[in-house]
């Protein structure tokens, strides 16, 4: 069954050094990164979780692009219609829509606060396994997080885009609320927070499930990265942290302490 509207379905790293990124994420996230089978697409490399599911892509920056980092793809039934909604709601279409052979049709867009994300209509009837908010999904995305200067505006925009709603919040004192994303009874993929009060960069971030949070942090440091935040205990007993790779690209980690 294809992925439901608004589900995170792919994670993509734009990096100036694919080899260094491969070495870093192999050790930190436990991925296997395959050599490119798509040289016509700039040497795009596919990363797989320990269970064999493909979860992410590593790509060189297109000519002229000087900003690097992780970007998220969200499922939509009709990319062209969704891109039109983005513009109607005050956002912008930055690239596409265009077809990717054997993958689907996508567009790169920005919300009204200028935060970039991607829309994807997959060509396969099977849903993506990149995001799997379930126990034991090592190497998969398990949480997404939007830091934005306008949390209320973000909920209004993404609510009209994907049907999301605010499903409760965790107060963080002067940093404001950590407001949970919801859609129906079972869809709780992440949260929205203020970039202004928390000091976090205004962007979409995502968290990968690791087997040992301290070991993953140590691996990040050993491979030229840095610890940016945490580890902090979260509801359920696991710990979360944010690290940067050797090129400064940020990724969240979630996992237990051993």
PyMOL commands that set and color helices and strands:
alter all, ss='L'
color gray80, all
select helices_A, chain A and resi 18-28+39-41+79-88+151-162+173-175+195-198+213-222
alter helices_A, ss='H'
color red, helices_A
select strands_A, chain A and resi 8-14+32-33+45-48+54-59+69-75+92-100+104-110+116-122+141-148+165-171+177-182+190-194+203-209+226-233+239-244+250-255
alter strands_A, ss='S'
color yellow, strands_A
deselect
rebuild
show_as cartoon
